[in-house]
Amino acid sequence: MCRNITTLRGLEPAATSDEITAAALQFVRKVTGVTKVSDATRDPVEQATQEIADIVTRLLDDLPERRQPPKTVPPLRRAEVQARIAQRIKEREEHERMHELGIAHSH
C-alpha cells in the first residue's frame, strides 16, 4: 500500500470529502505511476479518483465504528502540510497575477 495513504476510518471528527479524495488520488497515482497529472492523463485520473472516493465514502459509512482511533494523522490535518498547501496556493496566485499584469517571470 502507498505509504502516503493513512487510515480514515475512526477519525474524530470523521474523514472529510477532501481527505477521502486526497487518499483516492494517492491510490490512483500509485497504481498508475502518474506522478504529475498532464493534459493527457487529467480526465482518466480525475474520473478514477472520483469513483474511488465515492466507493471509499460508501465503505466508511457502511463499516462499524472502530474500537480505537487510527495511530496516524491524515496529511490534511497536519500543520506542516497545511502550511505547504497555503504556500503553493500563494505562489500560484502570485504567478497568475504576474500573467494578468504581463510581468515577465520564469516558469
Biopython code that builds the backbone (N, CA, C, O; Angstrom):
import numpy as np
from Bio.PDB.StructureBuilder import StructureBuilder

atoms = [
    (1, "MET", "N", (0.847, -1.180, 0.000)),
    (1, "MET", "CA", (0.000, 0.000, 0.000)),
    (1, "MET", "C", (0.881, 1.228, 0.000)),
    (1, "MET", "O", (1.996, 1.208, 0.522)),
    (2, "CYS", "N", (0.391, 2.264, -0.571)),
    (2, "CYS", "CA", (1.110, 3.528, -0.636)),
    (2, "CYS", "C", (1.301, 4.071, 0.777)),
    (2, "CYS", "O", (0.343, 4.153, 1.545)),
    (3, "ARG", "N", (2.505, 4.434, 1.114)),
    (3, "ARG", "CA", (2.759, 4.889, 2.479)),
    (3, "ARG", "C", (2.112, 6.227, 2.782)),
    (3, "ARG", "O", (1.998, 6.597, 3.951)),
    (4, "ASN", "N", (1.682, 6.968, 1.761)),
    (4, "ASN", "CA", (1.060, 8.272, 1.971)),
    (4, "ASN", "C", (-0.439, 8.184, 2.240)),
    (4, "ASN", "O", (-1.075, 9.191, 2.553)),
    (5, "ILE", "N", (-0.997, 7.000, 2.121)),
    (5, "ILE", "CA", (-2.423, 6.844, 2.390)),
    (5, "ILE", "C", (-2.570, 6.453, 3.852)),
    (5, "ILE", "O", (-2.034, 5.433, 4.286)),
    (6, "THR", "N", (-3.295, 7.264, 4.606)),
    (6, "THR", "CA", (-3.492, 6.970, 6.023)),
    (6, "THR", "C", (-4.885, 6.414, 6.252)),
    (6, "THR", "O", (-5.775, 6.548, 5.412)),
    (7, "THR", "N", (-5.052, 5.790, 7.401)),
    (7, "THR", "CA", (-6.345, 5.225, 7.769)),
    (7, "THR", "C", (-7.334, 6.358, 8.023)),
    (7, "THR", "O", (-7.061, 7.271, 8.802)),
    (8, "LEU", "N", (-8.480, 6.287, 7.362)),
    (8, "LEU", "CA", (-9.500, 7.319, 7.517)),
    (8, "LEU", "C", (-10.649, 6.875, 8.410)),
    (8, "LEU", "O", (-11.390, 7.706, 8.935)),
    (9, "ARG", "N", (-10.794, 5.592, 8.578)),
    (9, "ARG", "CA", (-11.876, 5.059, 9.408)),
    (9, "ARG", "C", (-11.564, 5.316, 10.873)),
    (9, "ARG", "O", (-10.466, 5.017, 11.342)),
    (10, "GLY", "N", (-12.523, 5.865, 11.589)),
    (10, "GLY", "CA", (-12.383, 6.071, 13.010)),
    (10, "GLY", "C", (-11.831, 7.425, 13.410)),
    (10, "GLY", "O", (-11.564, 7.664, 14.587)),
    (11, "LEU", "N", (-11.657, 8.310, 12.444)),
    (11, "LEU", "CA", (-11.160, 9.644, 12.773)),
    (11, "LEU", "C", (-12.216, 10.442, 13.521)),
    (11, "LEU", "O", (-13.414, 10.275, 13.292)),
    (12, "GLU", "N", (-11.765, 11.305, 14.412)),
    (12, "GLU", "CA", (-12.655, 12.249, 15.100)),
    (12, "GLU", "C", (-12.126, 13.643, 14.875)),
    (12, "GLU", "O", (-11.021, 13.932, 15.334)),
    (13, "PRO", "N", (-12.825, 14.515, 14.211)),
    (13, "PRO", "CA", (-14.088, 14.257, 13.513)),
    (13, "PRO", "C", (-13.868, 13.343, 12.306)),
    (13, "PRO", "O", (-12.738, 13.105, 11.881)),
    (14, "ALA", "N", (-14.964, 12.847, 11.777)),
    (14, "ALA", "CA", (-14.911, 11.896, 10.660)),
    (14, "ALA", "C", (-14.148, 12.474, 9.474)),
    (14, "ALA", "O", (-14.032, 13.689, 9.314)),
    (15, "ALA", "N", (-13.636, 11.575, 8.655)),
    (15, "ALA", "CA", (-12.889, 11.982, 7.466)),
    (15, "ALA", "C", (-13.738, 12.899, 6.593)),
    (15, "ALA", "O", (-14.930, 12.662, 6.394)),
    (16, "THR", "N", (-13.110, 13.939, 6.080)),
    (16, "THR", "CA", (-13.804, 14.876, 5.200)),
    (16, "THR", "C", (-13.740, 14.381, 3.760)),
    (16, "THR", "O", (-12.962, 13.483, 3.438)),
    (17, "SER", "N", (-14.546, 14.961, 2.915)),
    (17, "SER", "CA", (-14.510, 14.583, 1.496)),
    (17, "SER", "C", (-13.150, 14.932, 0.891)),
    (17, "SER", "O", (-12.669, 14.219, 0.010)),
    (18, "ASP", "N", (-12.523, 16.018, 1.352)),
    (18, "ASP", "CA", (-11.186, 16.369, 0.850)),
    (18, "ASP", "C", (-10.159, 15.316, 1.239)),
    (18, "ASP", "O", (-9.292, 14.972, 0.435)),
    (19, "GLU", "N", (-10.245, 14.799, 2.461)),
    (19, "GLU", "CA", (-9.309, 13.759, 2.901)),
    (19, "GLU", "C", (-9.532, 12.464, 2.124)),
    (19, "GLU", "O", (-8.573, 11.785, 1.758)),
    (20, "ILE", "N", (-10.767, 12.128, 1.879)),
    (20, "ILE", "CA", (-11.078, 10.919, 1.118)),
    (20, "ILE", "C", (-10.590, 11.072, -0.315)),
    (20, "ILE", "O", (-10.000, 10.143, -0.868)),
    (21, "THR", "N", (-10.826, 12.227, -0.923)),
    (21, "THR", "CA", (-10.376, 12.463, -2.295)),
    (21, "THR", "C", (-8.853, 12.449, -2.379)),
    (21, "THR", "O", (-8.297, 11.915, -3.339)),
    (22, "ALA", "N", (-8.174, 13.025, -1.395)),
    (22, "ALA", "CA", (-6.711, 13.025, -1.384)),
    (22, "ALA", "C", (-6.176, 11.594, -1.318)),
    (22, "ALA", "O", (-5.216, 11.259, -2.012)),
    (23, "ALA", "N", (-6.788, 10.756, -0.492)),
    (23, "ALA", "CA", (-6.367, 9.359, -0.392)),
    (23, "ALA", "C", (-6.636, 8.628, -1.707)),
    (23, "ALA", "O", (-5.814, 7.828, -2.155)),
    (24, "ALA", "N", (-7.778, 8.900, -2.320)),
    (24, "ALA", "CA", (-8.112, 8.268, -3.606)),
    (24, "ALA", "C", (-7.111, 8.677, -4.675)),
    (24, "ALA", "O", (-6.671, 7.842, -5.466)),
    (25, "LEU", "N", (-6.747, 9.963, -4.705)),
    (25, "LEU", "CA", (-5.766, 10.431, -5.684)),
    (25, "LEU", "C", (-4.410, 9.773, -5.451)),
    (25, "LEU", "O", (-3.743, 9.385, -6.411)),
    (26, "GLN", "N", (-3.994, 9.641, -4.200)),
    (26, "GLN", "CA", (-2.729, 8.961, -3.898)),
    (26, "GLN", "C", (-2.759, 7.525, -4.409)),
    (26, "GLN", "O", (-1.776, 7.038, -4.968)),
    (27, "PHE", "N", (-3.887, 6.851, -4.215)),
    (27, "PHE", "CA", (-4.026, 5.481, -4.691)),
    (27, "PHE", "C", (-3.916, 5.423, -6.217)),
    (27, "PHE", "O", (-3.187, 4.594, -6.763)),
    (28, "VAL", "N", (-4.641, 6.303, -6.891)),
    (28, "VAL", "CA", (-4.609, 6.329, -8.360)),
    (28, "VAL", "C", (-3.197, 6.620, -8.855)),
    (28, "VAL", "O", (-2.716, 5.967, -9.781)),
    (29, "ARG", "N", (-2.537, 7.587, -8.247)),
    (29, "ARG", "CA", (-1.162, 7.922, -8.649)),
    (29, "ARG", "C", (-0.234, 6.732, -8.454)),
    (29, "ARG", "O", (0.627, 6.468, -9.293)),
    (30, "LYS", "N", (-0.407, 6.013, -7.349)),
    (30, "LYS", "CA", (0.456, 4.874, -7.058)),
    (30, "LYS", "C", (0.260, 3.755, -8.070)),
    (30, "LYS", "O", (1.235, 3.247, -8.624)),
    (31, "VAL", "N", (-0.981, 3.367, -8.318)),
    (31, "VAL", "CA", (-1.222, 2.215, -9.197)),
    (31, "VAL", "C", (-0.970, 2.528, -10.664)),
    (31, "VAL", "O", (-0.695, 1.621, -11.449)),
    (32, "THR", "N", (-1.062, 3.810, -11.051)),
    (32, "THR", "CA", (-0.844, 4.160, -12.456)),
    (32, "THR", "C", (0.575, 4.618, -12.740)),
    (32, "THR", "O", (1.023, 4.579, -13.886)),
    (33, "GLY", "N", (1.285, 5.051, -11.709)),
    (33, "GLY", "CA", (2.620, 5.594, -11.932)),
    (33, "GLY", "C", (2.600, 7.031, -12.421)),
    (33, "GLY", "O", (3.642, 7.577, -12.785)),
    (34, "VAL", "N", (1.422, 7.651, -12.435)),
    (34, "VAL", "CA", (1.299, 9.047, -12.853)),
    (34, "VAL", "C", (1.669, 9.914, -11.654)),
    (34, "VAL", "O", (0.916, 10.004, -10.684)),
    (35, "THR", "N", (2.833, 10.549, -11.732)),
    (35, "THR", "CA", (3.276, 11.380, -10.614)),
    (35, "THR", "C", (2.820, 12.825, -10.758)),
    (35, "THR", "O", (2.641, 13.530, -9.765)),
    (36, "LYS", "N", (2.636, 13.257, -11.994)),
    (36, "LYS", "CA", (2.149, 14.615, -12.237)),
    (36, "LYS", "C", (1.090, 14.541, -13.331)),
    (36, "LYS", "O", (1.344, 14.026, -14.420)),
    (37, "VAL", "N", (-0.081, 15.051, -13.036)),
    (37, "VAL", "CA", (-1.191, 14.994, -13.984)),
    (37, "VAL", "C", (-0.917, 15.953, -15.135)),
    (37, "VAL", "O", (-0.575, 17.117, -14.923)),
    (38, "SER", "N", (-1.072, 15.450, -16.352)),
    (38, "SER", "CA", (-0.883, 16.263, -17.551)),
    (38, "SER", "C", (-2.207, 16.356, -18.292)),
    (38, "SER", "O", (-3.205, 15.769, -17.872)),
    (39, "ASP", "N", (-2.213, 17.087, -19.384)),
    (39, "ASP", "CA", (-3.436, 17.174, -20.191)),
    (39, "ASP", "C", (-3.863, 15.789, -20.685)),
    (39, "ASP", "O", (-5.056, 15.509, -20.800)),
    (40, "ALA", "N", (-2.893, 14.930, -20.975)),
    (40, "ALA", "CA", (-3.195, 13.594, -21.497)),
    (40, "ALA", "C", (-3.760, 12.664, -20.425)),
    (40, "ALA", "O", (-4.510, 11.740, -20.740)),
    (41, "THR", "N", (-3.403, 12.904, -19.153)),
    (41, "THR", "CA", (-3.836, 11.998, -18.092)),
    (41, "THR", "C", (-4.930, 12.580, -17.195)),
    (41, "THR", "O", (-5.519, 11.862, -16.387)),
    (42, "ARG", "N", (-5.197, 13.866, -17.335)),
    (42, "ARG", "CA", (-6.115, 14.551, -16.413)),
    (42, "ARG", "C", (-7.493, 13.892, -16.316)),
    (42, "ARG", "O", (-7.935, 13.552, -15.218)),
    (43, "ASP", "N", (-8.166, 13.711, -17.433)),
    (43, "ASP", "CA", (-9.538, 13.183, -17.390)),
    (43, "ASP", "C", (-9.619, 11.785, -16.784)),
    (43, "ASP", "O", (-10.432, 11.561, -15.887)),
    (44, "PRO", "N", (-8.790, 10.822, -17.252)),
    (44, "PRO", "CA", (-8.901, 9.493, -16.647)),
    (44, "PRO", "C", (-8.516, 9.472, -15.169)),
    (44, "PRO", "O", (-9.121, 8.740, -14.387)),
    (45, "VAL", "N", (-7.519, 10.264, -14.779)),
    (45, "VAL", "CA", (-7.103, 10.295, -13.374)),
    (45, "VAL", "C", (-8.208, 10.913, -12.521)),
    (45, "VAL", "O", (-8.530, 10.388, -11.455)),
    (46, "GLU", "N", (-8.786, 12.013, -12.970)),
    (46, "GLU", "CA", (-9.854, 12.657, -12.206)),
    (46, "GLU", "C", (-11.080, 11.756, -12.093)),
    (46, "GLU", "O", (-11.705, 11.687, -11.035)),
    (47, "GLN", "N", (-11.427, 11.065, -13.178)),
    (47, "GLN", "CA", (-12.582, 10.166, -13.146)),
    (47, "GLN", "C", (-12.346, 9.004, -12.182)),
    (47, "GLN", "O", (-13.215, 8.676, -11.374)),
    (48, "ALA", "N", (-11.171, 8.383, -12.269)),
    (48, "ALA", "CA", (-10.856, 7.268, -11.378)),
    (48, "ALA", "C", (-10.821, 7.733, -9.925)),
    (48, "ALA", "O", (-11.318, 7.038, -9.039)),
    (49, "THR", "N", (-10.239, 8.896, -9.677)),
    (49, "THR", "CA", (-10.166, 9.429, -8.319)),
    (49, "THR", "C", (-11.561, 9.634, -7.755)),
    (49, "THR", "O", (-11.823, 9.277, -6.606)),
    (50, "GLN", "N", (-12.455, 10.203, -8.544)),
    (50, "GLN", "CA", (-13.825, 10.445, -8.064)),
    (50, "GLN", "C", (-14.553, 9.135, -7.792)),
    (50, "GLN", "O", (-15.252, 9.006, -6.786)),
    (51, "GLU", "N", (-14.391, 8.160, -8.690)),
    (51, "GLU", "CA", (-15.056, 6.867, -8.485)),
    (51, "GLU", "C", (-14.549, 6.186, -7.222)),
    (51, "GLU", "O", (-15.337, 5.639, -6.451)),
    (52, "ILE", "N", (-13.244, 6.215, -7.009)),
    (52, "ILE", "CA", (-12.675, 5.590, -5.821)),
    (52, "ILE", "C", (-13.105, 6.339, -4.566)),
    (52, "ILE", "O", (-13.420, 5.715, -3.553)),
    (53, "ALA", "N", (-13.121, 7.668, -4.619)),
    (53, "ALA", "CA", (-13.572, 8.461, -3.469)),
    (53, "ALA", "C", (-15.022, 8.123, -3.118)),
    (53, "ALA", "O", (-15.372, 8.016, -1.942)),
    (54, "ASP", "N", (-15.857, 7.957, -4.135)),
    (54, "ASP", "CA", (-17.258, 7.583, -3.890)),
    (54, "ASP", "C", (-17.363, 6.217, -3.217)),
    (54, "ASP", "O", (-18.153, 6.029, -2.292)),
    (55, "ILE", "N", (-16.562, 5.272, -3.689)),
    (55, "ILE", "CA", (-16.564, 3.925, -3.114)),
    (55, "ILE", "C", (-16.081, 3.969, -1.664)),
    (55, "ILE", "O", (-16.674, 3.338, -0.788)),
    (56, "VAL", "N", (-15.006, 4.714, -1.415)),
    (56, "VAL", "CA", (-14.465, 4.803, -0.056)),
    (56, "VAL", "C", (-15.465, 5.476, 0.878)),
    (56, "VAL", "O", (-15.613, 5.059, 2.027)),
    (57, "THR", "N", (-16.143, 6.495, 0.405)),
    (57, "THR", "CA", (-17.156, 7.169, 1.224)),
    (57, "THR", "C", (-18.240, 6.188, 1.642)),
    (57, "THR", "O", (-18.615, 6.133, 2.813)),
    (58, "ARG", "N", (-18.747, 5.410, 0.679)),
    (58, "ARG", "CA", (-19.775, 4.410, 0.999)),
    (58, "ARG", "C", (-19.221, 3.359, 1.960)),
    (58, "ARG", "O", (-19.898, 2.957, 2.907)),
    (59, "LEU", "N", (-18.000, 2.923, 1.713)),
    (59, "LEU", "CA", (-17.383, 1.908, 2.560)),
    (59, "LEU", "C", (-17.245, 2.405, 4.000)),
    (59, "LEU", "O", (-17.591, 1.687, 4.938)),
    (60, "LEU", "N", (-16.744, 3.622, 4.181)),
    (60, "LEU", "CA", (-16.594, 4.166, 5.532)),
    (60, "LEU", "C", (-17.944, 4.304, 6.226)),
    (60, "LEU", "O", (-18.047, 4.098, 7.435)),
    (61, "ASP", "N", (-18.975, 4.652, 5.465)),
    (61, "ASP", "CA", (-20.321, 4.757, 6.035)),
    (61, "ASP", "C", (-20.870, 3.395, 6.459)),
    (61, "ASP", "O", (-21.609, 3.297, 7.438)),
    (62, "ASP", "N", (-20.508, 2.351, 5.722)),
    (62, "ASP", "CA", (-21.057, 1.019, 5.963)),
    (62, "ASP", "C", (-20.317, 0.226, 7.044)),
    (62, "ASP", "O", (-20.889, -0.689, 7.636)),
    (63, "LEU", "N", (-19.074, 0.560, 7.300)),
    (63, "LEU", "CA", (-18.286, -0.192, 8.279)),
    (63, "LEU", "C", (-18.687, 0.181, 9.706)),
    (63, "LEU", "O", (-19.109, 1.309, 9.962)),
    (64, "PRO", "N", (-18.555, -0.770, 10.633)),
    (64, "PRO", "CA", (-18.854, -0.442, 12.039)),
    (64, "PRO", "C", (-17.779, 0.498, 12.596)),
    (64, "PRO", "O", (-16.702, 0.654, 12.021)),
    (65, "GLU", "N", (-18.107, 1.112, 13.725)),
    (65, "GLU", "CA", (-17.163, 2.016, 14.392)),
    (65, "GLU", "C", (-15.890, 1.257, 14.767)),
    (65, "GLU", "O", (-15.928, 0.062, 15.059)),
    (66, "ARG", "N", (-14.779, 1.962, 14.754)),
    (66, "ARG", "CA", (-13.516, 1.385, 15.227)),
    (66, "ARG", "C", (-13.492, 1.421, 16.751)),
    (66, "ARG", "O", (-14.104, 2.289, 17.374)),
    (67, "ARG", "N", (-12.787, 0.481, 17.334)),
    (67, "ARG", "CA", (-12.652, 0.469, 18.792)),
    (67, "ARG", "C", (-11.655, 1.518, 19.262)),
    (67, "ARG", "O", (-11.798, 2.091, 20.342)),
    (68, "GLN", "N", (-10.637, 1.760, 18.430)),
    (68, "GLN", "CA", (-9.628, 2.766, 18.750)),
    (68, "GLN", "C", (-9.378, 3.617, 17.520)),
    (68, "GLN", "O", (-9.473, 3.125, 16.396)),
    (69, "PRO", "N", (-9.060, 4.885, 17.718)),
    (69, "PRO", "CA", (-8.780, 5.739, 16.557)),
    (69, "PRO", "C", (-7.483, 5.303, 15.873)),
    (69, "PRO", "O", (-6.652, 4.634, 16.488)),
    (70, "PRO", "N", (-7.308, 5.675, 14.616)),
    (70, "PRO", "CA", (-6.067, 5.325, 13.921)),
    (70, "PRO", "C", (-4.863, 5.982, 14.604)),
    (70, "PRO", "O", (-4.992, 7.019, 15.254)),
    (71, "LYS", "N", (-3.694, 5.360, 14.443)),
    (71, "LYS", "CA", (-2.476, 5.867, 15.082)),
    (71, "LYS", "C", (-1.854, 7.031, 14.337)),
    (71, "LYS", "O", (-1.111, 7.818, 14.923)),
    (72, "THR", "N", (-2.146, 7.147, 13.058)),
    (72, "THR", "CA", (-1.559, 8.230, 12.258)),
    (72, "THR", "C", (-2.593, 9.304, 11.990)),
    (72, "THR", "O", (-3.795, 9.040, 11.955)),
    (73, "VAL", "N", (-2.110, 10.505, 11.805)),
    (73, "VAL", "CA", (-2.971, 11.646, 11.499)),
    (73, "VAL", "C", (-2.932, 11.852, 9.988)),
    (73, "VAL", "O", (-1.848, 11.910, 9.408)),
    (74, "PRO", "N", (-4.089, 11.964, 9.340)),
    (74, "PRO", "CA", (-4.092, 12.186, 7.899)),
    (74, "PRO", "C", (-3.317, 13.458, 7.536)),
    (74, "PRO", "O", (-3.322, 14.424, 8.299)),
    (75, "PRO", "N", (-2.659, 13.460, 6.390)),
    (75, "PRO", "CA", (-1.847, 14.611, 5.994)),
    (75, "PRO", "C", (-2.585, 15.944, 6.041)),
    (75, "PRO", "O", (-2.018, 16.946, 6.476)),
    (76, "LEU", "N", (-3.840, 15.972, 5.600)),
    (76, "LEU", "CA", (-4.550, 17.250, 5.551)),
    (76, "LEU", "C", (-4.857, 17.804, 6.945)),
    (76, "LEU", "O", (-5.330, 18.934, 7.071)),
    (77, "ARG", "N", (-4.590, 17.018, 7.987)),
    (77, "ARG", "CA", (-4.786, 17.501, 9.362)),
    (77, "ARG", "C", (-3.471, 17.899, 10.017)),
    (77, "ARG", "O", (-3.453, 18.301, 11.181)),
    (78, "ARG", "N", (-2.364, 17.790, 9.272)),
    (78, "ARG", "CA", (-1.050, 18.130, 9.831)),
    (78, "ARG", "C", (-0.712, 19.584, 9.507)),
    (78, "ARG", "O", (-0.900, 20.045, 8.381)),
    (79, "ALA", "N", (-0.212, 20.291, 10.509)),
    (79, "ALA", "CA", (0.102, 21.722, 10.346)),
    (79, "ALA", "C", (1.118, 21.956, 9.242)),
    (79, "ALA", "O", (0.971, 22.898, 8.463)),
    (80, "GLU", "N", (2.144, 21.119, 9.159)),
    (80, "GLU", "CA", (3.180, 21.335, 8.141)),
    (80, "GLU", "C", (2.637, 21.142, 6.723)),
    (80, "GLU", "O", (3.077, 21.809, 5.787)),
    (81, "VAL", "N", (1.687, 20.232, 6.575)),
    (81, "VAL", "CA", (1.075, 20.021, 5.256)),
    (81, "VAL", "C", (0.183, 21.209, 4.912)),
    (81, "VAL", "O", (0.203, 21.691, 3.780)),
    (82, "GLN", "N", (-0.587, 21.677, 5.866)),
    (82, "GLN", "CA", (-1.428, 22.857, 5.633)),
    (82, "GLN", "C", (-0.575, 24.056, 5.252)),
    (82, "GLN", "O", (-0.972, 24.845, 4.394)),
    (83, "ALA", "N", (0.589, 24.207, 5.874)),
    (83, "ALA", "CA", (1.491, 25.319, 5.542)),
    (83, "ALA", "C", (2.007, 25.188, 4.114)),
    (83, "ALA", "O", (2.079, 26.183, 3.393)),
    (84, "ARG", "N", (2.369, 23.968, 3.692)),
    (84, "ARG", "CA", (2.838, 23.755, 2.312)),
    (84, "ARG", "C", (1.733, 24.052, 1.305)),
    (84, "ARG", "O", (1.981, 24.668, 0.268)),
    (85, "ILE", "N", (0.522, 23.616, 1.608)),
    (85, "ILE", "CA", (-0.610, 23.874, 0.716)),
    (85, "ILE", "C", (-0.849, 25.372, 0.597)),
    (85, "ILE", "O", (-1.044, 25.887, -0.504)),
    (86, "ALA", "N", (-0.835, 26.072, 1.725)),
    (86, "ALA", "CA", (-1.043, 27.523, 1.710)),
    (86, "ALA", "C", (0.046, 28.225, 0.900)),
    (86, "ALA", "O", (-0.241, 29.164, 0.158)),
    (87, "GLN", "N", (1.286, 27.777, 1.039)),
    (87, "GLN", "CA", (2.393, 28.364, 0.280)),
    (87, "GLN", "C", (2.214, 28.132, -1.219)),
    (87, "GLN", "O", (2.432, 29.042, -2.019)),
    (88, "ARG", "N", (1.817, 26.915, -1.602)),
    (88, "ARG", "CA", (1.591, 26.623, -3.025)),
    (88, "ARG", "C", (0.474, 27.482, -3.599)),
    (88, "ARG", "O", (0.578, 27.978, -4.722)),
    (89, "ILE", "N", (-0.595, 27.657, -2.828)),
    (89, "ILE", "CA", (-1.712, 28.493, -3.287)),
    (89, "ILE", "C", (-1.241, 29.927, -3.458)),
    (89, "ILE", "O", (-1.568, 30.576, -4.452)),
    (90, "LYS", "N", (-0.482, 30.421, -2.502)),
    (90, "LYS", "CA", (0.041, 31.787, -2.580)),
    (90, "LYS", "C", (0.931, 31.969, -3.804)),
    (90, "LYS", "O", (0.812, 32.962, -4.521)),
    (91, "GLU", "N", (1.825, 31.009, -4.041)),
    (91, "GLU", "CA", (2.714, 31.086, -5.197)),
    (91, "GLU", "C", (1.927, 31.014, -6.506)),
    (91, "GLU", "O", (2.237, 31.738, -7.452)),
    (92, "ARG", "N", (0.916, 30.150, -6.568)),
    (92, "ARG", "CA", (0.099, 30.028, -7.778)),
    (92, "ARG", "C", (-0.652, 31.321, -8.056)),
    (92, "ARG", "O", (-0.728, 31.773, -9.198)),
    (93, "GLU", "N", (-1.213, 31.920, -6.993)),
    (93, "GLU", "CA", (-1.938, 33.188, -7.161)),
    (93, "GLU", "C", (-1.001, 34.298, -7.623)),
    (93, "GLU", "O", (-1.361, 35.109, -8.477)),
    (94, "GLU", "N", (0.197, 34.330, -7.059)),
    (94, "GLU", "CA", (1.180, 35.338, -7.469)),
    (94, "GLU", "C", (1.583, 35.131, -8.928)),
    (94, "GLU", "O", (1.725, 36.096, -9.679)),
    (95, "HIS", "N", (1.764, 33.895, -9.320)),
    (95, "HIS", "CA", (2.115, 33.572, -10.702)),
    (95, "HIS", "C", (1.006, 34.021, -11.662)),
    (95, "HIS", "O", (1.275, 34.630, -12.697)),
    (96, "GLU", "N", (-0.233, 33.712, -11.302)),
    (96, "GLU", "CA", (-1.365, 34.112, -12.145)),
    (96, "GLU", "C", (-1.478, 35.631, -12.226)),
    (96, "GLU", "O", (-1.812, 36.182, -13.275)),
    (97, "ARG", "N", (-1.199, 36.303, -11.112)),
    (97, "ARG", "CA", (-1.237, 37.767, -11.096)),
    (97, "ARG", "C", (-0.184, 38.335, -12.048)),
    (97, "ARG", "O", (-0.449, 39.312, -12.748)),
    (98, "MET", "N", (0.990, 37.741, -12.081)),
    (98, "MET", "CA", (2.053, 38.181, -12.995)),
    (98, "MET", "C", (1.594, 38.041, -14.440)),
    (98, "MET", "O", (1.837, 38.922, -15.265)),
    (99, "HIS", "N", (0.929, 36.931, -14.742)),
    (99, "HIS", "CA", (0.402, 36.745, -16.093)),
    (99, "HIS", "C", (-0.613, 37.828, -16.424)),
    (99, "HIS", "O", (-0.564, 38.425, -17.499)),
    (100, "GLU", "N", (-1.534, 38.080, -15.498)),
    (100, "GLU", "CA", (-2.573, 39.089, -15.728)),
    (100, "GLU", "C", (-1.978, 40.477, -15.967)),
    (100, "GLU", "O", (-2.481, 41.242, -16.790)),
    (101, "LEU", "N", (-0.916, 40.791, -15.248)),
    (101, "LEU", "CA", (-0.281, 42.105, -15.367)),
    (101, "LEU", "C", (0.750, 42.166, -16.486)),
    (101, "LEU", "O", (1.273, 43.237, -16.796)),
    (102, "GLY", "N", (1.041, 41.019, -17.091)),
    (102, "GLY", "CA", (2.013, 40.985, -18.180)),
    (102, "GLY", "C", (3.443, 41.150, -17.701)),
    (102, "GLY", "O", (4.301, 41.605, -18.457)),
    (103, "ILE", "N", (3.707, 40.789, -16.465)),
    (103, "ILE", "CA", (5.045, 40.907, -15.892)),
    (103, "ILE", "C", (5.860, 39.691, -16.306)),
    (103, "ILE", "O", (5.397, 38.556, -16.195)),
    (104, "ALA", "N", (7.085, 39.937, -16.788)),
    (104, "ALA", "CA", (7.973, 38.843, -17.182)),
    (104, "ALA", "C", (8.373, 38.046, -15.940)),
    (104, "ALA", "O", (8.666, 38.611, -14.886)),
    (105, "HIS", "N", (8.377, 36.737, -16.089)),
    (105, "HIS", "CA", (8.753, 35.856, -14.987)),
    (105, "HIS", "C", (9.169, 34.503, -15.530)),
    (105, "HIS", "O", (8.991, 34.222, -16.715)),
    (106, "SER", "N", (9.718, 33.670, -14.671)),
    (106, "SER", "CA", (10.145, 32.333, -15.109)),
    (106, "SER", "C", (9.070, 31.315, -14.781)),
    (106, "SER", "O", (8.215, 31.536, -13.924)),
    (107, "HIS", "N", (9.134, 30.199, -15.479)),
    (107, "HIS", "CA", (8.189, 29.089, -15.244)),
    (107, "HIS", "C", (8.917, 27.910, -14.719)),
    (107, "HIS", "O", (8.306, 26.874, -14.457)),
]
sb = StructureBuilder()
sb.init_structure("model")
sb.init_model(0)
sb.init_chain("A")
sb.init_seg("    ")
for serial, (resi, resn, name, xyz) in enumerate(atoms, 1):
    if name == "N":
        sb.init_residue(resn, " ", resi, " ")
    sb.init_atom(name, np.array(xyz, "f"), 0.0, 1.0, " ", f" {name:<3s}", serial, name[0])
structure = sb.get_structure()
